[in-house]
Amino acid sequence: MIEKRMEELIKIINQANIDYNTYDNPTITDQEYDNYVRELQKLEEEHPELVKPYSPTNKIGGKIIDTFDKVVHDIPMLSLSDVFNEDEVIDFDEKVRKVITNPKYVCELKIDGLAVSLKYEHGKFVQAATRGDGIVGEDITHNVVTIKSIPLTLPEDIDIEIRGEVYMRKSVLKELNEERKKEGKELLANVRNAAAGSVRQLDSKVAANRKLDAFLYHMPQAIQHDIHFQFDALEYMKKLGFTVNPNIKRVNNIKEVLAYIDYWTKHREELDYEIDGIVIKVDSFLDQEKLGNTIKYPKWATAYKFPAQKVLTKLKDIIFTVGRTGQVTPNAILEPVLLMGSTISKATLHNEDYVLQKDIKKGDTVAIIKAGDVIPRVEEVIKERRNGTEEEFHMIKECPICHSPLVKKDAAYYCVNDKCDKIQIEKMIHYVSRDALNIEGLGDNIIEDFYNLGYVKSFIDLYHLKKYAKDLMELEGFGKKSIQKILDNIEESKKAPLDKLLYALGIRYVGKKTAKILANHYKNIDNLMQASYEDLKEVKDIGDAIAKSVVDYFATPENQKLIRQMKELKINMIEQEEEIDEKEDFYQKTFVLTGTLTNITRNEASALIQKYGGITTSSVSKKTDVVVVGENPGSKYDKAKELNIEIWSEEDFLQKIKD
């Protein structure tokens, strides 16, 4: 009877949350809601063995974790390409029309928050993850369960993934900051940072107190649920109890898209949440499939970004910086000014042509915007504020660090001295960065200090730092433990995947995604070094510029020597797939995990499957080779039996791994 009453209360409270958050139509009073919650809490305290993981009392928070686990997305969470004006919106439509006749679109407000993926099994919430780099995110389940607008149970017994945006309302930010001001705490800068910071708290009570919300807008596998249009997917999500933004609109042509953009450009400030643009999606999933994706973006969607907000400030000075490619860039030093929640004291001036075209002078009053609402930029000079004391801009002729003559290539100037200290420092900062070899403890300033003190002058020197361990421990701010941790992290970096190493090397045009493509295709560094320009051009998504850059890089004797030295240090030069045990149990097989695994997490199981050459997907189909079954399996297990697919228990799986 008690368990039955608890289930009744869970159902009542969850439905009340859906009615209030999804449909803005409360069906019970606040007093009734509070009474139901208190009754459920009391029963759970008296009978902890009956507490359900999907109980709405989880939304109060209280779970504390030590660190964030990594989550590999079943389907990559791609970011969107950006367009900034009407011409670029029309250009997007023209590209779509080359493939699709008379496309229909869905227009959605671009919520300024944190992208999130939600997973449900048998209609029960099981996991939430951040977008991360699109391939791997972080597990934020303990915080997302506290968000009242996210249902913990669904009205249907289904396995489903839903994606959307966690955000904070402007009114909530104001309320929180008023409280923090009274308590003498630092104010939260803006709703985006507040939302992102809240879901990355180790203590879920912090997230619960921040009163976060969520709008959901994407079903990665909608077709498997017999849904064939984006607008219909949104309607289905609402039916399941998810909060879908009420201002989404299905339109018939690009003219209606532009009208939608125009309306929300004028009315965005009326909303109680921040939006930074409009997302335009082709409505038909079949059409989306025809259009496909680039390495980074879907070709069937784009994001129109609103014109950036402007602030005025004084340009106090122009300084020049050197990047890892040797490019010398002028930068504006500004009187600090608050722009969209951030204090701005520096902005890029791009290159000489940019400064001259805008007639920027030292001492000018300038308008600053955030390009794409992110990067500060000097947009224009307020010439009527000039008083005659302003100084003309002159591009420097020598590198500000090594004083070598600069060489102009296209619109930019470069220091071509490979021994230039600043270039070497920037290269090493890139080499150890999070997206490259991720050597923790070696921040920008530490790299610069170690370089200036003579301990590291190249990538290779990093691996010989242990020779100077005693000297380093005597430096101010360091000790035995911190230096040993750095040395351990450097040693661990030798095991990094080949794609991380390729990105770390700083080959021109080879970003993270391109490095992954090259590593997957060529499998080891030797194959890549031997590849010709024509070979590289045959690789999907590798164009002329990348192919030429890779060939040029590995043709350089100095870079060939670097690779030889890295091999001698036993730095990994092989894509992890080369180490796969190609036995029949795993190699080139598709796996589905279902039920609760008790001796291993799903992420660990997926990683092991990948290590031995298999892949994991979230749904069972005729293409599935093996279904691994934990405790309480559901429809996936039934479907596997129906399709006569091989089924392993968790014990079978672990035994095969051990073998």
C-alpha positions as CSV (number, residue, x, y, z in Angstrom):
1,M,0.0,0.0,0.0
2,I,2.8,2.4,0.9
3,E,4.7,1.8,-2.3
4,K,1.5,2.2,-4.3
5,R,0.8,5.5,-2.6
6,M,4.4,6.7,-3.4
7,E,3.9,5.8,-7.0
8,E,0.6,7.8,-7.0
9,L,2.3,10.8,-5.5
10,I,5.1,10.6,-8.0
11,K,2.6,10.5,-10.8
12,I,0.6,13.5,-9.4
13,I,3.6,15.7,-8.9
14,N,5.2,14.8,-12.2
15,Q,2.0,15.6,-14.0
16,A,1.7,18.9,-12.1
17,N,5.2,19.8,-13.2
18,I,4.3,19.1,-16.8
19,D,1.1,21.1,-16.6
20,Y,2.9,24.0,-15.1
21,N,6.2,24.0,-17.0
22,T,5.2,22.6,-20.4
23,Y,1.7,23.9,-20.9
24,D,1.7,26.9,-18.5
25,N,-1.6,25.6,-17.2
26,P,-1.4,24.7,-13.5
27,T,-4.1,22.1,-12.6
28,I,-3.5,22.1,-8.8
29,T,-2.8,24.9,-6.3
30,D,0.7,25.6,-4.9
31,Q,-0.6,24.5,-1.5
32,E,-1.7,21.2,-2.9
33,Y,1.5,20.7,-4.8
34,D,3.6,21.4,-1.6
35,N,1.4,19.0,0.4
36,Y,1.9,16.2,-2.1
37,V,5.7,16.8,-2.1
38,R,5.9,16.9,1.7
39,E,3.9,13.6,1.9
40,L,6.2,11.9,-0.5
41,Q,9.3,13.2,1.3
42,K,7.9,11.8,4.6
43,L,7.2,8.4,3.1
44,E,10.7,8.3,1.5
45,E,12.3,9.2,4.8
46,E,10.4,6.4,6.6
47,H,10.9,3.8,3.8
48,P,14.3,4.6,2.1
49,E,14.3,1.1,0.5
50,L,11.3,2.2,-1.6
51,V,12.8,5.5,-2.9
52,K,12.6,5.6,-6.7
53,P,15.5,7.1,-8.8
54,Y,12.9,9.0,-10.8
55,S,11.2,10.5,-7.7
56,P,10.6,14.3,-8.1
57,T,12.1,14.8,-4.7
58,N,15.5,14.5,-6.5
59,K,14.8,18.0,-7.8
60,I,15.6,19.4,-4.3
61,G,19.2,18.4,-4.9
62,G,21.7,17.0,-2.4
63,K,23.8,14.5,-4.3
64,I,27.5,15.4,-4.3
65,I,30.0,13.9,-6.7
66,D,33.8,13.9,-6.8
67,T,34.3,14.6,-10.5
68,F,32.5,14.6,-13.8
69,D,32.5,11.3,-15.8
70,K,33.0,11.4,-19.5
71,V,30.1,10.5,-21.8
72,V,30.6,9.4,-25.4
73,H,27.6,10.6,-27.5
74,D,26.0,7.9,-29.6
75,I,25.4,10.5,-32.3
76,P,27.8,13.5,-32.4
77,M,26.3,16.8,-31.1
78,L,27.3,19.0,-34.0
79,S,27.4,22.8,-33.6
80,L,25.7,25.0,-36.2
81,S,27.2,27.3,-38.9
82,D,26.5,31.0,-38.3
83,V,25.1,33.6,-40.6
84,F,25.0,37.3,-39.7
85,N,22.8,39.1,-42.3
86,E,20.0,38.7,-44.7
87,D,22.2,37.9,-47.7
88,E,23.8,35.0,-45.8
89,V,20.4,33.7,-44.8
90,I,19.4,33.8,-48.5
91,D,22.7,32.1,-49.5
92,F,21.9,29.3,-47.0
93,D,18.5,28.8,-48.7
94,E,20.1,28.8,-52.2
95,K,22.5,26.0,-51.1
96,V,19.6,24.0,-49.7
97,R,17.6,24.5,-52.9
98,K,20.4,23.0,-55.0
99,V,19.6,19.7,-53.4
100,I,15.9,20.1,-52.2
101,T,13.0,21.4,-54.2
102,N,10.8,23.9,-52.3
103,P,12.2,23.2,-48.8
104,K,10.0,24.0,-45.8
105,Y,11.8,25.3,-42.6
106,V,11.2,25.4,-38.9
107,C,12.4,28.6,-37.1
108,E,13.4,28.4,-33.5
109,L,14.7,30.9,-31.0
110,K,18.4,30.3,-30.2
111,I,18.5,30.0,-26.4
112,D,21.6,31.4,-24.7
113,G,22.5,28.6,-22.4
114,L,24.2,25.2,-22.3
115,A,23.5,22.4,-24.7
116,V,22.4,19.2,-23.1
117,S,21.6,15.6,-24.0
118,L,19.0,13.7,-22.0
119,K,18.6,9.9,-22.2
120,Y,15.5,7.9,-21.1
121,E,15.1,4.1,-20.8
122,H,11.7,2.6,-20.5
123,G,10.4,6.1,-20.1
124,K,12.7,6.7,-17.1
125,F,15.4,9.4,-17.0
126,V,18.9,7.8,-16.8
127,Q,21.5,10.3,-17.9
128,A,22.3,13.9,-18.9
129,A,25.4,15.1,-20.6
130,T,27.0,18.3,-21.9
131,R,27.9,18.7,-25.5
132,G,31.6,18.9,-24.7
133,D,33.6,18.7,-28.0
134,G,30.6,17.2,-29.8
135,I,32.0,13.6,-29.4
136,V,32.6,13.4,-25.7
137,G,30.7,15.4,-23.0
138,E,30.5,15.3,-19.3
139,D,27.9,13.5,-17.1
140,I,25.8,16.1,-15.3
141,T,22.9,13.8,-14.4
142,H,23.0,14.7,-10.7
143,N,22.4,18.4,-11.5
144,V,19.9,18.0,-14.3
145,V,17.5,16.0,-12.2
146,T,17.0,19.1,-10.1
147,I,15.5,21.1,-13.0
148,K,11.7,21.1,-12.6
149,S,11.0,21.6,-16.3
150,I,12.7,18.3,-17.2
151,P,10.5,15.2,-16.6
152,L,12.0,12.2,-14.8
153,T,9.4,9.9,-16.1
154,L,7.6,9.9,-19.5
155,P,4.0,8.8,-20.3
156,E,5.4,6.1,-22.7
157,D,7.6,3.1,-22.1
158,I,10.3,4.1,-24.6
159,D,14.0,4.5,-25.0
160,I,14.8,7.9,-26.3
161,E,17.4,10.7,-26.5
162,I,16.3,14.3,-26.4
163,R,18.5,17.4,-26.8
164,G,18.0,21.0,-25.9
165,E,19.3,23.9,-23.8
166,V,19.6,24.5,-20.1
167,Y,19.2,28.2,-19.3
168,M,18.5,30.7,-16.6
169,R,15.7,33.2,-16.7
170,K,16.7,36.9,-16.6
171,S,14.4,37.4,-13.6
172,V,16.0,34.5,-11.7
173,L,19.5,36.0,-12.4
174,K,18.3,39.3,-11.0
175,E,16.9,37.7,-7.9
176,L,20.0,35.6,-7.3
177,N,22.3,38.6,-7.7
178,E,20.2,40.6,-5.2
179,E,20.7,37.8,-2.6
180,R,24.4,37.4,-3.4
181,K,24.9,41.2,-3.1
182,K,23.3,41.1,0.4
183,E,25.6,38.2,1.4
184,G,28.7,40.0,0.0
185,K,29.3,37.3,-2.7
186,E,30.6,37.9,-6.2
187,L,27.7,38.6,-8.6
188,L,26.9,36.2,-11.5
189,A,28.0,37.8,-14.7
190,N,25.2,36.8,-17.1
191,V,22.6,34.1,-17.7
192,R,24.8,32.0,-20.0
193,N,27.7,31.8,-17.6
194,A,25.3,31.3,-14.6
195,A,23.5,28.4,-16.3
196,A,26.8,26.7,-17.5
197,G,28.4,27.2,-14.1
198,S,25.3,25.8,-12.2
199,V,25.2,22.5,-14.1
200,R,28.9,22.0,-13.6
201,Q,28.7,22.1,-9.8
202,L,29.7,19.0,-7.9
203,D,27.0,19.6,-5.3
204,S,23.6,19.3,-6.8
205,K,22.0,21.5,-4.1
206,V,23.8,24.5,-5.7
207,A,22.1,23.7,-9.1
208,A,18.7,23.2,-7.4
209,N,18.9,26.6,-5.7
210,R,19.7,28.3,-9.1
211,K,16.2,27.6,-10.4
212,L,17.4,26.5,-13.9
213,D,15.0,25.8,-16.8
214,A,15.3,23.9,-20.1
215,F,13.9,24.1,-23.6
216,L,14.1,20.9,-25.6
217,Y,14.3,21.0,-29.4
218,H,15.9,17.9,-31.0
219,M,15.3,14.2,-31.3
220,P,18.5,12.6,-32.8
221,Q,16.6,9.4,-33.8
222,A,13.1,10.7,-34.4
223,I,12.6,8.5,-37.5
224,Q,12.9,5.4,-35.3
225,H,9.8,6.7,-33.6
226,D,8.0,7.1,-36.9
227,I,8.4,10.9,-36.9
228,H,9.6,12.4,-40.2
229,F,9.5,16.2,-39.7
230,Q,11.2,18.5,-37.1
231,F,7.9,20.3,-36.3
232,D,6.2,17.0,-35.6
233,A,9.1,15.9,-33.4
234,L,8.6,19.1,-31.4
235,E,4.9,18.3,-31.0
236,Y,5.8,14.8,-29.9
237,M,8.3,16.1,-27.3
238,K,5.5,18.3,-25.9
239,K,3.2,15.2,-25.7
240,L,6.0,13.4,-23.7
241,G,6.1,16.3,-21.2
242,F,9.1,18.2,-22.4
243,T,9.1,22.0,-22.4
244,V,9.3,23.2,-26.0
245,N,9.7,26.9,-26.7
246,P,6.3,28.3,-27.6
247,N,7.6,30.6,-30.2
248,I,8.8,27.9,-32.7
249,K,7.2,28.3,-36.1
250,R,6.9,26.2,-39.3
251,V,7.4,28.3,-42.4
252,N,7.0,27.7,-46.1
253,N,9.8,29.7,-47.6
254,I,12.8,31.9,-47.0
255,K,10.6,35.1,-47.1
256,E,8.8,33.8,-44.0
257,V,12.1,33.0,-42.4
258,L,13.3,36.6,-42.8
259,A,10.0,37.9,-41.4
260,Y,10.4,35.7,-38.3
261,I,14.0,37.0,-37.9
262,D,12.8,40.6,-38.3
263,Y,10.1,40.1,-35.6
264,W,12.4,38.6,-33.0
265,T,15.2,41.1,-33.7
266,K,12.7,43.8,-32.5
267,H,11.0,41.8,-29.7
268,R,13.9,39.7,-28.1
269,E,14.1,42.1,-25.1
270,E,10.5,41.3,-24.2
271,L,11.4,37.7,-23.3
272,D,12.4,36.6,-19.8
273,Y,15.4,34.6,-21.2
274,E,18.3,35.6,-23.4
275,I,18.3,34.6,-27.1
276,D,21.3,35.3,-29.3
277,G,19.8,34.4,-32.7
278,I,17.4,32.3,-34.7
279,V,18.0,28.7,-35.7
280,I,16.7,27.7,-39.1
281,K,16.2,24.0,-39.8
282,V,15.0,22.1,-42.9
283,D,11.7,20.5,-41.7
284,S,11.9,17.1,-43.4
285,F,14.2,14.6,-41.9
286,L,14.5,12.9,-45.3
287,D,15.6,16.2,-46.8
288,Q,18.1,16.6,-43.9
289,E,19.6,13.2,-44.7
290,K,20.0,14.2,-48.4
291,L,21.8,17.4,-47.4
292,G,24.1,15.7,-44.9
293,N,26.8,17.3,-42.8
294,T,30.2,18.9,-43.1
295,I,33.0,17.9,-40.6
296,K,31.7,20.5,-38.2
297,Y,28.1,21.5,-39.1
298,P,24.9,20.1,-40.5
299,K,24.1,21.4,-44.0
300,W,20.4,21.4,-43.2
301,A,20.5,24.0,-40.5
302,T,22.2,27.3,-39.6
303,A,22.0,29.9,-36.9
304,Y,21.3,33.6,-37.7
305,K,23.2,35.6,-35.1
306,F,21.6,38.9,-34.0
307,P,23.7,42.1,-34.5
308,A,26.0,42.4,-31.5
309,Q,25.4,45.0,-28.8
310,K,27.7,47.9,-28.8
311,V,29.5,49.9,-26.0
312,L,31.8,52.9,-26.3
313,T,35.2,53.2,-24.6
314,K,38.6,54.8,-25.1
315,L,41.3,53.1,-27.1
316,K,44.4,53.7,-24.9
317,D,47.1,51.9,-26.9
318,I,47.8,49.5,-29.8
319,I,50.1,46.6,-29.0
320,F,51.3,43.7,-31.3
321,T,51.3,40.0,-30.4
322,V,52.9,37.0,-32.1
323,G,50.9,33.8,-32.5
324,R,52.2,30.2,-33.0
325,T,52.1,30.5,-36.8
326,G,54.2,33.7,-36.5
327,Q,51.3,36.0,-37.4
328,V,51.7,39.4,-35.9
329,T,48.4,40.9,-34.9
330,P,47.6,44.5,-33.7
331,N,45.4,44.6,-30.6
332,A,43.5,47.4,-29.0
333,I,44.1,48.1,-25.3
334,L,40.9,49.6,-24.0
335,E,39.6,51.4,-20.9
336,P,37.8,48.5,-19.2
337,V,34.1,48.4,-20.2
338,L,31.2,46.0,-19.4
339,L,29.8,44.3,-22.5
340,M,27.1,41.6,-22.3
341,G,28.1,40.6,-18.8
342,S,31.9,40.6,-19.4
343,T,34.5,43.2,-18.7
344,I,36.4,44.0,-21.9
345,S,39.9,45.6,-21.8
346,K,41.4,44.2,-25.0
347,A,40.1,43.6,-28.5
348,T,41.7,42.3,-31.7
349,L,42.3,44.7,-34.6
350,H,42.9,41.8,-37.0
351,N,45.5,43.3,-39.4
352,E,46.9,46.4,-40.9
353,D,44.2,46.7,-43.5
354,Y,41.4,46.5,-40.9
355,V,43.0,49.4,-38.9
356,L,43.5,51.6,-41.9
357,Q,40.1,51.0,-43.5
358,K,38.4,52.0,-40.2
359,D,40.9,54.8,-39.6
360,I,41.6,53.7,-36.0
361,K,44.0,55.8,-34.0
362,K,45.5,55.6,-30.6
363,G,43.3,57.8,-28.3
364,D,40.1,57.3,-30.3
365,T,36.7,56.7,-28.7
366,V,35.6,53.4,-30.3
367,A,32.5,51.2,-30.4
368,I,33.1,47.7,-29.2
369,I,30.9,44.7,-30.1
370,K,31.1,41.0,-29.5
371,A,31.3,39.3,-32.8
372,G,28.9,36.4,-32.7
373,D,28.2,37.6,-29.2
374,V,31.5,36.1,-28.1
375,I,34.7,37.8,-29.4
376,P,35.3,41.5,-28.6
377,R,35.9,43.6,-31.7
378,V,36.4,47.3,-32.5
379,E,33.5,48.0,-34.8
380,E,33.9,51.7,-35.5
381,V,35.5,54.9,-34.5
382,I,33.4,57.8,-33.1
383,K,35.2,60.4,-35.1
384,E,33.1,63.3,-33.7
385,R,34.8,62.7,-30.3
386,R,38.3,63.4,-31.6
387,N,40.1,66.4,-30.1
388,G,43.4,66.4,-32.2
389,T,45.5,64.5,-29.7
390,E,45.0,61.1,-31.4
391,E,48.0,59.3,-32.8
392,E,48.2,57.8,-36.3
393,F,48.6,54.0,-36.6
394,H,51.8,52.6,-38.1
395,M,52.3,48.9,-38.7
396,I,55.6,47.7,-37.2
397,K,58.2,46.3,-39.6
398,E,60.0,44.0,-37.1
399,C,58.8,41.2,-34.9
400,P,58.2,42.8,-31.4
401,I,59.9,39.8,-29.8
402,C,63.0,38.8,-31.9
403,H,63.2,41.9,-34.1
404,S,63.4,39.9,-37.3
405,P,61.9,41.6,-40.4
406,L,58.2,40.8,-40.9
407,V,57.0,39.3,-44.2
408,K,53.5,40.2,-45.5
409,K,51.4,37.3,-46.8
410,D,47.9,38.4,-48.1
411,A,46.6,40.8,-45.5
412,A,48.7,39.6,-42.5
413,Y,52.3,40.1,-41.4
414,Y,54.4,37.2,-40.2
415,C,57.6,36.7,-38.3
416,V,59.4,34.0,-40.3
417,N,62.1,33.3,-37.7
418,D,61.4,29.8,-36.6
419,K,63.6,30.4,-33.5
420,C,61.5,33.4,-32.4
421,D,60.9,32.9,-28.7
422,K,57.2,34.0,-28.8
423,I,56.4,31.6,-31.6
424,Q,58.0,28.7,-29.7
425,I,56.2,29.6,-26.5
426,E,52.8,29.8,-28.3
427,K,53.5,26.4,-30.1
428,M,54.2,24.8,-26.7
429,I,51.1,26.4,-25.1
430,H,49.1,24.9,-28.0
431,Y,50.9,21.5,-27.6
432,V,49.9,21.1,-24.0
433,S,46.4,22.6,-24.3
434,R,43.2,20.7,-23.3
435,D,42.2,19.9,-27.0
436,A,45.7,18.8,-27.8
437,L,47.8,16.6,-25.4
438,N,46.0,18.0,-22.4
439,I,49.1,18.1,-20.0
440,E,47.5,19.5,-16.9
441,G,49.6,21.8,-14.7
442,L,51.4,23.5,-17.6
443,G,49.4,26.7,-18.0
444,D,50.4,29.6,-20.3
445,N,52.4,31.4,-17.7
446,I,54.2,28.3,-16.5
447,I,55.2,27.4,-20.1
448,E,56.5,30.9,-20.6
449,D,58.4,30.8,-17.2
450,F,60.0,27.4,-18.0
451,Y,60.9,28.7,-21.5
452,N,62.5,31.9,-20.2
453,L,64.4,30.0,-17.6
454,G,65.8,27.7,-20.3
455,Y,64.2,24.5,-19.2
456,V,62.1,24.0,-22.3
457,K,62.8,25.4,-25.8
458,S,60.8,22.8,-27.9
459,F,58.2,20.0,-27.6
460,I,61.0,17.5,-27.0
461,D,62.4,19.4,-24.0
462,L,59.1,18.8,-22.2
463,Y,59.9,15.1,-22.0
464,H,63.3,15.8,-20.4
465,L,62.0,18.2,-17.7
466,K,62.5,15.4,-15.1
467,K,66.3,16.1,-15.3
468,Y,65.5,19.5,-13.7
469,A,63.0,18.3,-11.1
470,K,65.0,19.5,-8.1
471,D,65.7,22.9,-9.7
472,L,62.0,23.3,-10.5
473,M,60.9,22.4,-7.0
474,E,62.9,25.4,-5.7
475,L,61.0,27.9,-7.9
476,E,58.6,30.1,-6.1
477,G,55.0,28.7,-6.2
478,F,56.1,25.1,-6.8
479,G,56.8,22.2,-4.6
480,K,57.6,18.5,-4.8
481,K,54.0,17.4,-5.2
482,S,53.1,20.0,-7.9
483,I,56.2,19.3,-10.0
484,Q,55.8,15.5,-9.7
485,K,52.2,15.9,-10.9
486,I,53.4,17.9,-13.9
487,L,56.0,15.3,-14.7
488,D,53.5,12.4,-14.3
489,N,51.1,14.2,-16.7
490,I,53.8,14.7,-19.3
491,E,54.7,11.0,-19.1
492,E,51.0,10.1,-19.4
493,S,50.6,12.3,-22.5
494,K,52.8,9.9,-24.4
495,K,49.8,7.6,-24.6
496,A,47.5,10.2,-26.2
497,P,45.7,9.1,-29.4
498,L,47.3,9.9,-32.7
499,D,44.6,12.5,-33.6
500,K,45.5,14.5,-30.4
501,L,49.2,14.4,-31.4
502,L,48.5,15.6,-34.9
503,Y,46.5,18.5,-33.6
504,A,49.1,19.3,-31.0
505,L,51.9,19.5,-33.7
506,G,50.2,22.7,-35.0
507,I,50.1,21.7,-38.7
508,R,48.5,24.6,-40.6
509,Y,44.7,24.0,-41.3
510,V,44.7,20.8,-39.2
511,G,42.1,21.3,-36.5
512,K,40.7,18.8,-34.1
513,K,38.2,17.3,-36.6
514,T,40.7,17.1,-39.5
515,A,43.3,15.5,-37.2
516,K,40.7,12.8,-36.3
517,I,39.9,12.2,-40.0
518,L,43.6,11.8,-40.8
519,A,44.3,9.5,-37.9
520,N,41.3,7.3,-38.6
521,H,42.3,7.0,-42.3
522,Y,46.1,6.6,-42.1
523,K,46.2,4.7,-38.8
524,N,49.8,5.7,-38.0
525,I,52.2,8.6,-38.5
526,D,54.4,6.7,-41.1
527,N,51.5,6.2,-43.4
528,L,50.5,9.9,-43.2
529,M,54.1,11.1,-43.7
530,Q,54.3,9.0,-46.9
531,A,51.0,10.2,-48.3
532,S,51.2,12.3,-51.4
533,Y,49.1,15.4,-52.2
534,E,47.0,13.3,-54.5
535,D,46.5,10.6,-51.8
536,L,45.4,13.1,-49.3
537,K,42.9,14.7,-51.7
538,E,41.2,11.3,-52.0
539,V,40.3,11.3,-48.3
540,K,36.8,12.5,-47.6
541,D,36.7,16.1,-46.3
542,I,40.4,16.8,-47.0
543,G,40.7,19.7,-49.5
544,D,43.5,21.3,-51.4
545,A,44.8,23.6,-48.6
546,I,44.9,20.9,-46.0
547,A,46.5,18.3,-48.3
548,K,49.3,20.8,-49.4
549,S,49.9,21.9,-45.7
550,V,50.3,18.3,-44.5
551,V,52.7,17.4,-47.3
552,D,54.7,20.6,-46.8
553,Y,54.9,19.9,-43.0
554,F,56.3,16.4,-43.3
555,A,58.6,17.3,-46.1
556,T,60.5,19.7,-43.8
557,P,63.7,18.1,-42.4
558,E,63.3,19.7,-39.0
559,N,59.8,18.2,-38.6
560,Q,61.0,14.8,-39.8
561,K,63.7,15.0,-37.1
562,L,61.0,16.0,-34.5
563,I,59.0,12.9,-35.3
564,R,62.1,10.6,-35.1
565,Q,62.8,12.1,-31.6
566,M,59.2,11.5,-30.5
567,K,59.4,7.9,-31.6
568,E,62.6,7.5,-29.6
569,L,60.7,8.8,-26.6
570,K,58.0,6.2,-27.2
571,I,55.3,8.8,-27.8
572,N,52.3,7.1,-29.4
573,M,52.3,7.4,-33.2
574,I,49.6,4.9,-33.9
575,E,45.8,5.4,-34.0
576,Q,44.3,3.3,-31.2
577,E,42.5,1.1,-33.6
578,E,45.9,-0.3,-34.7
579,E,46.0,-2.0,-31.3
580,I,42.7,-3.7,-31.7
581,D,42.5,-7.5,-31.2
582,E,40.6,-8.4,-34.4
583,K,38.9,-11.5,-33.0
584,E,35.4,-12.2,-34.0
585,D,33.8,-11.3,-30.6
586,F,34.2,-7.5,-31.1
587,Y,35.9,-6.5,-34.3
588,Q,33.6,-4.5,-36.7
589,K,30.5,-5.5,-34.7
590,T,27.7,-3.3,-33.6
591,F,26.7,-3.6,-29.9
592,V,23.7,-2.3,-27.9
593,L,23.8,-2.1,-24.1
594,T,20.5,-2.5,-22.2
595,G,19.5,-2.9,-18.6
596,T,21.5,-2.0,-15.5
597,L,25.2,-3.1,-15.5
598,T,26.4,-3.8,-12.0
599,N,30.1,-4.4,-12.3
600,I,31.0,-1.8,-14.9
601,T,29.5,1.5,-16.1
602,R,28.0,1.8,-19.6
603,N,30.6,4.3,-20.5
604,E,33.4,1.9,-19.5
605,A,31.7,-0.9,-21.4
606,S,31.4,1.3,-24.5
607,A,35.0,2.3,-24.3
608,L,36.1,-1.4,-24.1
609,I,33.9,-2.3,-27.1
610,Q,35.5,0.6,-29.1
611,K,39.0,-0.4,-27.9
612,Y,38.5,-3.9,-29.4
613,G,37.1,-2.6,-32.7
614,G,33.4,-2.6,-32.1
615,I,30.9,0.3,-32.0
616,T,27.9,0.9,-29.7
617,T,24.5,2.3,-30.7
618,S,21.4,3.1,-28.7
619,S,18.8,1.1,-30.5
620,V,18.4,-2.5,-31.7
621,S,18.0,-3.1,-35.5
622,K,18.8,-5.8,-38.1
623,K,22.3,-4.3,-38.2
624,T,22.9,-5.0,-34.5
625,D,25.3,-7.9,-33.9
626,V,25.2,-8.3,-30.1
627,V,23.0,-7.0,-27.3
628,V,24.6,-6.9,-23.9
629,V,22.0,-7.4,-21.2
630,G,22.2,-6.2,-17.6
631,E,19.5,-6.3,-14.9
632,N,15.9,-5.4,-15.7
633,P,16.3,-5.3,-19.5
634,G,13.3,-4.1,-21.5
635,S,12.1,-3.7,-25.0
636,K,15.6,-3.9,-26.5
637,Y,16.0,-7.4,-25.1
638,D,12.6,-8.4,-26.5
639,K,13.5,-7.0,-29.9
640,A,16.9,-8.7,-29.9
641,K,15.1,-12.1,-29.3
642,E,12.5,-11.2,-32.0
643,L,15.3,-10.5,-34.5
644,N,17.3,-13.5,-33.4
645,I,20.3,-11.3,-32.4
646,E,23.1,-12.7,-30.3
647,I,22.6,-11.9,-26.6
648,W,25.3,-11.7,-23.9
649,S,24.8,-11.3,-20.2
650,E,27.1,-8.9,-18.4
651,E,29.1,-11.9,-17.2
652,D,29.5,-13.1,-20.8
653,F,30.7,-9.6,-21.8
654,L,33.3,-9.4,-19.0
655,Q,34.5,-12.9,-19.6
656,K,35.1,-12.2,-23.3
657,I,37.0,-9.0,-22.4
658,K,39.1,-11.0,-20.0
659,D,39.8,-13.6,-22.7
